[in-house]
């Protein structure tokens, strides 16, 4: 952790999980005056009911309760900020719109971009506090000579969350602390247990926090019935081979649930929202030479002015692969992989790395076949 000297105040985002709880604990032990803050976000009540006891993600009432218990144990103030309306408008509505347009969104990244960090900083400033902290597994490196900040991968490669944070810039990094960046998940759980935190062995939160049962298809049917819009499934050569119930229920790379007979497995190769088509093909037809990304963010605040050799991740759990990134033109960048990659999915984020450092990233707008 950088700059952990005394007499500093910090607002810690407390989701009720072990990571954010230990982040608050470590900062207090390091001499910071810690204030806990929990964002109460919108959650689908039907999905929460169906998930039952498993519905204990970062949007649940249980999460608020757990965060408050930890704050009481640490003897720190704790605030709950109601962000349900803003979260619904900016994240949930975007989520459904993206699926209806044949894209696969990343709601956690969109939340970081438009809700979480901006809200925390705003609430912190309202309390007269300059710094915020979260339980993300990532690191920030301050360069004193240039007064600039770098975003680095977390030490624990299995938990590294730098992919989710490429949307941060210099202003955000200067005011943010990631206390867990130099820790492993195992170490974090041990710290929690050793300090009597009841969340030490709490399960990980759901992948889509506002859909606790993780059944996004049922969620879309309930909240946006117009997603049920049957159309044709066609081969890459244009032959009709089946029917679908709506493009929102499919994603590039999908194999299961297509209901298509044949001697070989078929995969969703692409989605054509304009003509309401699902295009399927063999596995080798999933590979793409590159992509076009928009909604770009470069952590340094400066876009590259020449071709840049980078490593990239095209989804959170994907391994980093080598690629050549071209300077942005009209707000978009082209990127070509050294080796073709499978299931390049519009709507997902592509993140650019150089060794440990996050250079930036953007949203995949289009896959480039050749």
Secondary structure as GFF3:
##gff-version 3
##sequence-region A 1 370
A	DSSP	beta_strand	9	13	.	.	.	ID=ss1
A	DSSP	alpha_helix	18	29	.	.	.	ID=ss2
A	DSSP	beta_strand	33	40	.	.	.	ID=ss3
A	DSSP	alpha_helix	45	51	.	.	.	ID=ss4
A	DSSP	three_ten_helix	52	54	.	.	.	ID=ss5
A	DSSP	alpha_helix	61	74	.	.	.	ID=ss6
A	DSSP	beta_strand	77	82	.	.	.	ID=ss7
A	DSSP	alpha_helix	84	87	.	.	.	ID=ss8
A	DSSP	pi_helix	88	92	.	.	.	ID=ss9
A	DSSP	alpha_helix	93	100	.	.	.	ID=ss10
A	DSSP	alpha_helix	107	111	.	.	.	ID=ss11
A	DSSP	pi_helix	112	116	.	.	.	ID=ss12
A	DSSP	alpha_helix	117	126	.	.	.	ID=ss13
A	DSSP	beta_strand	131	134	.	.	.	ID=ss14
A	DSSP	beta_strand	138	143	.	.	.	ID=ss15
A	DSSP	beta_strand	148	153	.	.	.	ID=ss16
A	DSSP	three_ten_helix	162	165	.	.	.	ID=ss17
A	DSSP	alpha_helix	170	174	.	.	.	ID=ss18
A	DSSP	beta_strand	176	178	.	.	.	ID=ss19
A	DSSP	alpha_helix	185	194	.	.	.	ID=ss20
A	DSSP	alpha_helix	216	223	.	.	.	ID=ss21
A	DSSP	three_ten_helix	225	227	.	.	.	ID=ss22
A	DSSP	beta_strand	231	235	.	.	.	ID=ss23
A	DSSP	beta_strand	240	244	.	.	.	ID=ss24
A	DSSP	three_ten_helix	247	249	.	.	.	ID=ss25
A	DSSP	beta_strand	267	272	.	.	.	ID=ss26
A	DSSP	beta_strand	277	281	.	.	.	ID=ss27
A	DSSP	three_ten_helix	283	286	.	.	.	ID=ss28
A	DSSP	beta_strand	287	298	.	.	.	ID=ss29
A	DSSP	beta_strand	308	313	.	.	.	ID=ss30
A	DSSP	beta_strand	321	325	.	.	.	ID=ss31
A	DSSP	beta_strand	333	342	.	.	.	ID=ss32
A	DSSP	beta_strand	349	354	.	.	.	ID=ss33
A	DSSP	beta_strand	357	368	.	.	.	ID=ss34
###
